[in-house]
């Protein structure tokens, strides 16, 4: 099952994917250590949520 990692910094958002929960947790810790915040992991991402994230990202550019 794919795990999606969501994170924000002061100006942007990212969504990363990992195949295992362990790999997702490792990347989430790395992002937090680098100063990213609102780091979270979801097991499934709905298509609507991806569209909403893209719209939000395009408005901030």
Wavefront OBJ file of the C-alpha trace (Angstrom):
o trace
v 0.000 0.000 0.000
v 1.282 3.440 -0.864
v 1.759 5.973 1.927
v 1.679 9.692 1.167
v 3.712 12.169 3.183
v 2.455 15.743 3.348
v 4.602 18.600 4.649
v 4.847 22.387 4.557
v 7.578 24.914 5.002
v 7.151 28.677 5.073
v 6.365 29.008 1.365
v 5.484 25.636 -0.135
v 3.915 22.205 0.331
v 5.097 18.820 -0.811
v 3.537 15.404 -1.210
v 5.859 12.415 -1.317
v 5.013 8.736 -1.678
v 6.644 5.683 -0.136
v 5.707 2.024 -0.507
v 6.052 1.080 3.172
v 4.978 2.669 6.433
v 8.558 2.448 7.749
v 9.965 4.319 4.736
v 7.256 6.979 5.071
v 8.015 7.465 8.777
v 11.744 7.754 8.065
v 11.156 10.442 5.402
v 8.712 12.283 7.681
v 11.363 12.414 10.435
v 13.937 13.687 7.932
v 11.584 16.443 6.787
v 10.841 17.490 10.361
v 14.571 17.600 11.119
v 15.038 19.883 8.090
v 12.449 22.332 9.439
v 9.338 21.272 7.531
v 6.170 21.384 9.638
v 2.640 19.977 9.542
v 4.252 16.704 8.478
v 1.715 13.901 8.260
v 1.378 10.477 6.687
v -1.785 9.134 5.052
v -2.280 5.628 3.712
v -4.603 6.606 0.895
v -5.017 9.916 -0.895
v -8.329 10.768 -2.466
v -8.248 12.277 -5.952
v -10.205 15.301 -4.732
v -7.582 16.027 -2.080
v -4.787 16.015 -4.661
v -6.743 18.491 -6.787
v -7.292 20.747 -3.795
v -3.579 20.691 -2.950
v -2.664 21.560 -6.536
v -5.119 24.460 -6.580
v -3.750 25.800 -3.299
v -0.182 25.482 -4.562
v -0.959 27.334 -7.799
v -2.510 30.230 -5.857
v 0.568 30.694 -3.694
v 2.972 30.964 -6.651
l 1 2 3 4 5 6 7 8 9 10 11 12 13 14 15 16 17 18 19 20 21 22 23 24 25 26 27 28 29 30 31 32 33 34 35 36 37 38 39 40 41 42 43 44 45 46 47 48 49 50 51 52 53 54 55 56 57 58 59 60 61
